[in-house]
Amino acid sequence: MTFEASSKNKSLEAERVGFEKKDGIRQNPERLEAIRMAVTSEIDEEMRRLHEGEPFHNEAHPRNVFVGANEILDIIERYCGVVNQEERLATEAAAKGHDLVINYSIETDPGALNFGQRLRHRGFGEFMPPGVRSRPEVAERDGVKKGNEELSWLRVQEIILRHDPAGEVYTPAAMEEIRTAIGVTYPDVQPFAVSEQYRTVRDPETGEVIELTDYLGKGREEKPSLFLFDQPLLKPESRFAAVAVAFGDLLYGGRCDAARFRSRGNEEYREVNSVISAIAEKDIEKIPPEWRRQLPAATIGEIAGGRQTLSSERKAAIARSAMNWISSQVGFLLGQKIRFESLLQNLYIINESRDPEGLRQELNEYYRNFDPNIVDATRRADYIRQQFGDLADSAAFISSADADRRFEKLLQEMGYPPVA
C-alpha cells in the first residue's frame, strides 16, 4: 500500500494540512517561540523541583524521552511527509510533561512480598490505577482517584492555558495531541506467554544462540512467560506525536547500549525499592514522612543503623530482591522487543507511508540494540547468580567468611555507594 493510494492516509494528511492552515501564529514566529519557551521552561522547572534527587524519574528522564521522540519524528518525516509545527509542539510538551505527577504508596506491611516498595498510582481515563481497580481499600486510604498519567496531562494543560489562554500556539487540536501522547505512556503490566520464535537470541558478535527459557517465568501449562509492559492506549491508528512519545518513553532498551541499560535498570531499582535504598544509604529522608510513620519500628532501626548492622535474614532478603531484579531485565527487554516488532507491522503511519519496508528498516536500525542488550542481560544474570547466589539464604552469612564482603559488592553492583 502506498502513501498516496491510502484512503486512511489521505484523511490523515488532510487533517495535518488543516493543522497548518489553522496555525496562524506562524506569521509571528517570535511570539510562537516566546509562548513555547514559557510553557516548556515551566514544565522543565516543575519536573526538576518535584523530582530532583530521584534516581530514575528525575529531570533527565523527560529530556531523554523528548530527544528520542524527536528523532523518531525525524525518521517518520522522511517517509510520511513534513511533520508540522503543531505535531512538533505536542510531542515536546507531552514528552517533557508526561511524568510531572508521580504519586505513589509504599507497602508498609513487613509480611508483604513487596514490603518497602513503591506502588505508583498509574492510570489514564478508563485505565485506572491498580489500587482503584483491584485494591479499593488502598485507593480509599491513599485518596487515589486519578492516575499519574492523567494528572500529568491535567497539569500540563493548566500550564499551557496560563501562558496561551487564547490557543494561539497550542490550539485545541494540538491540546488533544498532547493529551493523547501523554496517555499512551501509561504502562499496563500483563503476563505474556513467549512463543517458540522468541525463546532464543543470537549474540550479534559471536553468533552464539542463547536459550532464554531459564531467564523467564512459567505461565500456564509451564510455558515460558514474562510480564509484558504494554501501552494499551497506543493504537494502530495513533498519530505521530503519540507514537513518537510512546517509543521514546518505553523502548529505550533497544536504543541505548548495554552499559546505559544496566545503569538505567539500577536507577529504577533504587527508586522503586524505597526502604532498601534508605537502609543502603542510611537516609531516612528517602521515605516521605507520611509513609515513614507507618513503617515498623524495627525497619526504622535498620535505616538508622545502615546496612552494616542488618541481620542475616534482612541481608538475604535484600540480596534476593537485587538478584531477582537483575534476572527480570532479560524478560523486560524481550517483552519490549516483541512489542516493537508487533508495532512495526501494525501501525498505520508505517503501513501507509511511502515506503513501509524502508521505514521499518530505519526504525529497526535505530532500535538495533535489543538483541545485544538481551545477551548482556543474560551474561549479567549468570554472573550475579554465580557470584552472589548463595546470599539468598541467610545461612550464607554465617557459613561463608566473605559473605558480608560480597553482599557489599552486590549493593554496589546495584549502584549504591560504598559504605563511608
C-alpha positions in Angstrom: 0.0 0.0 0.0 1.5 3.3 -1.0 1.2 6.6 0.9 -0.7 8.3 -1.9 -3.1 5.4 -2.5 -4.3 5.0 1.1 -7.7 6.5 1.8 -6.9 6.4 5.5 -3.7 8.2 4.9 -5.4 10.8 2.7 -7.7 11.5 5.5 -4.8 11.8 7.9 -2.9 14.1 5.6 -6.0 16.3 5.2 -6.2 16.7 8.9 -2.5 17.6 9.1 -2.8 20.1 6.3 -5.8 21.5 8.3 -3.4 22.0 11.2 -1.1 24.0 9.0 -3.9 26.3 7.8 -5.1 27.0 11.3 -1.6 27.7 12.5 -1.8 31.5 12.0 0.8 32.0 14.7 3.4 31.1 12.0 3.1 34.7 10.9 4.6 35.8 14.2 7.3 33.3 14.9 8.8 35.4 17.7 5.5 35.2 19.7 5.3 31.4 19.0 8.7 30.9 20.4 8.1 33.1 23.4 4.9 31.1 24.3 6.6 27.8 23.6 9.6 28.7 25.8 7.4 29.9 28.6 5.4 26.6 28.6 8.3 24.2 28.3 10.5 26.1 30.8 7.8 25.9 33.4 7.3 22.2 32.7 11.1 21.6 33.0 11.4 23.6 36.2 8.4 21.8 37.8 9.9 18.5 36.9 13.2 19.5 38.4 11.6 20.8 41.6 9.2 17.9 42.2 11.6 15.0 41.3 15.1 16.3 42.0 17.2 13.6 43.6 15.1 10.7 42.2 17.4 8.0 40.7 15.3 7.4 37.6 12.3 9.8 37.2 14.3 13.0 37.6 14.6 15.9 35.3 16.9 13.9 32.9 14.2 11.3 32.1 11.8 13.6 30.2 14.7 15.2 28.4 15.8 11.7 27.2 12.2 10.9 26.2 12.0 14.1 24.2 15.3 13.5 22.4 14.2 10.0 21.4 10.7 11.1 20.4 12.1 14.0 18.3 14.5 11.6 16.5 11.5 9.2 15.8 9.6 12.2 14.3 12.6 12.9 12.0 12.6 9.3 10.8 8.9 9.3 10.2 9.1 12.6 8.4 11.4 11.1 5.7 8.6 8.6 4.8 5.4 10.3 5.7 5.9 13.9 4.7 6.6 17.0 6.7 5.7 16.8 10.4 4.0 20.1 11.1 4.6 22.6 13.8 1.6 21.5 16.0 2.8 17.9 16.0 6.3 19.0 17.0 4.9 21.2 19.8 2.6 18.5 21.0 5.5 16.0 21.0 7.7 18.3 23.0 5.1 19.2 25.7 4.0 15.6 26.1 7.5 14.2 26.3 8.6 16.7 28.8 5.4 16.6 30.9 4.3 13.0 30.8 5.8 12.3 34.3 5.1 15.6 36.1 2.9 13.8 38.6 4.2 10.6 40.2 2.0 9.8 43.2 2.7 6.5 44.9 2.1 4.4 48.0 4.8 2.5 49.9 4.0 -1.0 51.1 4.5 -0.9 54.9 3.3 -4.4 55.8 6.5 -6.3 56.6 4.7 -9.6 55.7 4.1 -8.5 52.1 6.3 -9.7 49.3 6.7 -6.1 48.1 7.4 -4.7 51.5 9.2 -1.3 51.2 8.4 -0.9 47.5 6.6 2.0 45.8 3.3 1.3 44.2 3.0 4.1 41.6 -0.6 5.2 41.0 -0.5 4.8 37.3 -3.6 5.4 35.2 -5.3 7.3 32.4 -9.0 7.5 31.7 -10.5 4.1 31.7 -7.2 2.6 32.8 -7.5 3.3 36.5 -4.6 3.0 39.0 -4.1 -0.6 40.3 -5.3 0.4 43.7 -8.6 1.7 42.3 -9.1 -1.4 40.1 -8.1 -4.2 42.4 -7.5 -2.9 45.9 -10.2 -0.3 46.6 -9.2 -0.2 50.3 -5.7 1.1 49.3 -7.3 3.6 46.9 -9.5 4.9 49.7 -6.7 5.0 52.2 -4.4 6.9 49.8 -7.0 9.1 48.2 -6.3 7.7 44.7 -9.0 8.9 42.2 -7.0 9.5 39.1 -3.8 8.0 37.7 -0.4 9.7 37.4 -0.6 10.0 33.6 -4.0 11.6 33.6 -2.9 14.0 36.4 0.3 14.8 34.5 -1.9 15.7 31.4 -4.1 17.9 33.5 -1.1 19.7 35.0 0.5 20.3 31.5 -2.9 21.6 30.3 -3.0 24.0 33.2 0.5 25.3 32.5 -0.3 25.8 28.8 -3.6 27.6 29.4 -1.8 30.0 31.7 0.7 31.0 29.0 -1.5 30.6 26.0 -5.1 31.2 27.1 -6.3 32.0 23.5 -4.8 28.9 22.0 -2.6 30.9 19.6 0.1 28.2 19.7 -1.4 25.3 21.5 -4.7 25.0 19.5 -7.5 22.7 20.6 -6.2 20.2 18.1 -2.7 20.4 19.5 -4.0 20.0 23.0 -5.8 16.8 22.0 -2.5 15.6 20.5 -0.8 16.3 23.9 -3.5 14.6 25.9 -3.3 11.5 23.7 0.5 11.4 23.7 0.7 11.6 27.5 -2.0 9.0 27.7 0.0 6.4 25.7 2.8 6.5 28.2 0.5 4.7 30.7 2.0 1.2 31.1 -0.1 -1.9 31.8 1.7 -5.0 33.0 0.3 -8.4 32.0 1.6 -11.9 31.9 2.6 -12.9 28.4 3.4 -16.4 27.0 6.6 -16.4 25.0 6.3 -18.1 21.7 8.9 -20.5 20.4 10.5 -18.0 18.0 11.4 -15.6 20.9 12.8 -18.3 23.3 16.4 -17.9 21.9 18.5 -14.9 20.9 21.7 -14.8 18.8 24.7 -13.0 20.1 25.4 -10.4 17.2 29.1 -10.5 18.0 29.8 -14.3 18.3 26.8 -15.8 16.6 26.1 -18.0 19.7 22.5 -18.9 20.2 21.4 -18.3 23.8 18.4 -20.2 25.2 16.3 -17.7 27.2 13.9 -20.2 28.9 15.9 -20.2 32.1 15.6 -16.5 32.5 11.8 -16.4 32.1 9.0 -17.3 34.4 6.5 -20.1 33.9 3.0 -19.5 32.8 0.0 -21.7 32.0 1.0 -25.3 31.2 4.5 -24.4 32.3 5.2 -22.4 29.2 7.9 -19.7 29.3 6.3 -16.4 30.2 7.2 -12.8 31.1 5.5 -9.8 32.5 4.9 -7.6 29.4 4.9 -3.8 29.9 2.4 -2.8 27.3 1.0 0.7 26.3 -2.7 -0.2 25.8 -3.6 3.4 24.7 -1.2 3.2 21.8 -3.4 2.1 18.9 -2.7 1.1 15.3 -4.3 4.4 14.3 -2.3 6.6 16.8 -0.9 9.8 15.3 2.7 10.9 15.1 3.1 12.6 18.5 1.6 9.7 20.3 3.8 7.1 18.5 6.9 9.2 19.0 6.4 9.7 22.7 5.4 6.1 23.3 8.5 4.9 21.5 10.7 7.4 23.3 9.4 6.5 26.7 9.4 2.7 26.9 11.5 1.3 24.1 14.8 2.7 25.4 16.2 -0.8 25.8 16.5 -1.1 22.0 18.2 2.3 21.7 20.8 2.6 24.4 23.9 0.5 24.8 24.3 -2.3 27.4 26.2 -0.1 29.9 23.5 2.5 29.8 20.7 0.0 30.1 22.3 -1.6 33.1 22.6 1.9 34.7 19.0 2.8 34.0 17.8 -0.5 35.4 19.8 0.1 38.6 18.4 3.6 38.8 14.8 2.3 38.6 15.5 -0.4 41.2 16.8 2.1 43.7 13.8 4.3 43.1 11.2 1.6 43.4 12.8 0.0 46.5 12.4 2.9 48.9 13.1 1.1 52.1 16.1 -0.9 50.7 17.6 2.4 49.4 17.0 4.1 52.7 18.8 1.3 54.5 21.7 1.1 52.0 22.3 4.8 52.1 21.4 5.2 55.8 19.0 8.0 54.8 15.5 8.2 56.4 14.7 11.1 54.1 14.2 8.7 51.2 10.9 7.8 52.9 8.3 10.5 52.8 7.0 11.4 56.3 3.5 10.1 55.7 4.9 6.6 54.9 7.7 6.8 57.5 5.2 7.0 60.2 3.6 3.7 59.1 6.9 1.7 59.0 7.6 -0.8 61.8 10.0 0.4 64.5 12.4 -2.4 63.5 12.6 -1.0 60.0 13.3 2.5 61.3 16.1 1.0 63.3 17.5 -0.7 60.3 17.6 2.5 58.4 19.2 4.3 61.3 21.9 1.6 61.6 22.5 1.2 57.9 23.4 -1.9 56.0 26.4 -2.9 58.2 24.1 -3.6 61.2 21.5 -5.7 59.4 20.5 -9.2 60.4 21.4 -12.2 58.2 17.8 -12.6 57.3 17.4 -9.0 56.2 20.6 -9.2 54.2 19.4 -12.3 52.4 16.1 -10.7 51.6 17.8 -7.7 50.1 20.1 -10.0 48.1 17.1 -11.9 46.7 15.5 -8.6 45.8 18.5 -7.4 43.9 19.2 -10.7 42.1 15.5 -11.1 41.1 15.6 -7.6 39.6 18.7 -8.3 37.6 17.2 -11.5 36.3 14.0 -9.8 35.4 15.7 -7.4 33.0 16.0 -10.2 30.4 12.2 -10.6 30.3 11.7 -6.8 30.3 13.9 -6.4 27.2 12.5 -9.4 25.4 8.9 -8.1 26.0 9.8 -4.7 24.6 11.5 -6.4 21.6 8.3 -8.4 20.9 6.1 -5.3 21.3 8.4 -3.3 19.0 8.2 -5.9 16.2 4.5 -6.0 16.5 4.2 -2.2 16.3 6.3 -2.2 13.2 3.7 -4.4 11.5 0.5 -2.8 12.8 0.9 1.0 13.0 -0.9 2.8 10.2 1.7 5.5 9.9 4.2 2.8 8.9 1.9 0.7 6.7 0.6 3.7 4.8 3.9 5.5 4.4 5.6 6.0 1.0 7.9 3.1 1.7 6.8 0.8 4.6 9.7 -1.5 4.4 12.2 1.3 4.2 10.7 2.9 7.3 10.7 -0.4 9.2 14.4 -0.9 8.3 15.3 2.5 9.5 13.4 2.1 12.8 15.0 -1.4 13.2 18.4 0.2 12.8 17.5 2.9 15.3 16.4 0.3 17.8 19.2 -2.1 16.9 20.3 -2.9 20.5 17.6 -5.2 21.7 19.5 -8.4 20.9 22.9 -7.1 22.2 21.2 -5.9 25.4 19.3 -9.1 25.9 22.6 -11.0 25.5 24.3 -8.7 28.0 21.4 -9.1 30.4 21.7 -12.9 30.4 25.5 -12.6 30.9 24.9 -10.3 33.9 22.3 -12.6 35.4 24.7 -15.5 35.1 27.5 -13.6 36.7 25.3 -12.4 39.6 24.0 -15.9 40.2 27.5 -17.4 40.3 29.0 -14.7 42.5 26.1 -14.0 44.9 23.5 -16.7 44.5 24.2 -18.3 47.9 23.5 -15.0 49.6 19.8 -15.6 49.0 20.0 -17.9 52.0 20.6 -16.3 55.4 22.8 -19.2 56.4 25.5 -18.0 54.0 26.1 -15.0 56.2 27.1 -17.5 59.0 28.9 -20.2 57.0 30.8 -18.0 54.4 33.6 -15.9 55.6 33.3 -13.4 52.7 29.5 -13.2 52.6 29.5 -9.7 54.0 32.1 -8.5 51.6 30.1 -10.0 48.7 26.9 -8.5 50.0 28.6 -5.1 49.9 29.8 -5.8 46.4 26.2 -6.8 45.3 24.8 -3.5 46.6 27.5 -1.6 44.7 26.5 -3.6 41.6 23.1 -2.0 42.0 24.6 1.5 42.1 24.7 2.1 45.8 27.8 4.0 47.1 30.3 2.2 49.2 29.9 2.4 53.0 31.6 5.6 54.1 
